[in-house]
Amino acid sequence: MIAMKKITILTQLALCAGLAFTGFAAQAEDVKGSAQAANAKVWLCTGCHSIPDYRADYPLVYRVPMLGGQNAAYIASALAAYKKGERKHPTMRAIAASLSDQDMADLGEYYAVQTASSPNNPLK
């Protein structure tokens, strides 16, 4: 009897976990980024991320990466991690806190298509 209850509980937990992960995956799939939409959002990023070899010095010295050509999902994921506090740079955390999931997806797509010769921002 006790073994059967454990199996039932484990089955229910597995089902709940599966549904939760399905919900997260479905939510992530609903947000499609648009590089064009990000044109109006990227202005704040270019202040640091378009300067070759730039280093920010608050509160520590950070090397600011060039973002052009990075994977769109990676950029959106990194922004989400800053927003959640999983990444610690204070300026990036403040910027990411103001972004919606759509904004993050758009910025990811924008930077994914940038190259050194892109007309929108040749320094990417």
N, C-alpha and C positions, 0 to 999 in steps of 0.2 A: 504494500500500500504506500509506504513512504517512498520507495523507489519510483513508483508510478507518478507521485506528486512531483518529484524532482525532475523527471523527464518532461512532464507537462509544463512545469515552470521554465525549464531550459528551452523548450520549444517555443513558449510564448516570448521569452526574452530574445531568442534568435529572430523570431518573426518581427518583433518591435524594432530591433536593430536594423533588420533588412529594410523595413518600411522607412525608417529614419534616413538611412543612406540613400534610398531611392528618392526621397523627398529632396535631399540636398543635391543630388545629381540632376533632378528635374529642374530645380531652381537655377542651378548653374547653367543648364542648357537653355533656359529661357532668356538669359541675358546675352545678347549678341552685340559685340562691339562694332563701332563704326568709326573708321579713321577720319572720315569727313566730319562727323559730329564732334570729334575731339579737337578740331581746328580752333574752336571757340573756347576750349578748356585748357589747352596746353601752355598758355602764356605764362602761368606760374612756374611750370617745370623748366622752361627754357632759361630762366634766370640763373640756374645753377648747372643744369644738365647739358647745356650747349657750350660750356666753356671747357676747352681741352685742358686736361690735367688739373682741373679745379679741385681745391681742397677746402672744405668747410671746417671751421675751427671751433664750433660750439656744440656741446661742451668739451668734446675731444676733437682731434683732427681726423676727419673722414675724407677719404678719396671719393669724389662725386663721380659716378660712372656716366659714360655716354650711353644713352638708352637705345639709340637707333639700331634696328636689326635684331633686338631682343625678341624672344618669343612672347606673343601677346598674352597667353595664359600665365606665363611667369610674371610679367609686369603686373597684371591684375591681382595675382596671388600675393605678390610682394606688397602691393598697396593695401590689400586686405589685412595682411599681417601687421603692417604699421598701424592700421586703424584699430585692430584688436589689442595692440600693445605687445605683440609677439616679437616685433622688431623695435629697437629702442631709440633710434635717432629722433630727437624731440621735434625738429622742424618737419621731418617727413611724417611723423605721427600726427602733428597738428594739421598738416595739409590733407592727409588721408582721412582724417576724421570728418572733413567737410565733403568727402566724395561719396556718391551713391555707388551701388554695384554697377549701374549703367555707366557712370563716369569712369570707373576703373576699367571696365571692359573696353570703352571707347579709347581711353589713353593707351591701353595695351595694344589695340589694333593700330593706332596712330604710330606708335614707336616701332611696331613690327614691320611696317612698310617703309620706314625711313632708311635711307642709305646716305653715303657721303655726297651723292649727287642729287639728292631729293630737293626739289625747288622750295618746299615749305620751310625747311630748316637745314641748310646745307652743312651745318656743323654737327649734325647727328651722325 
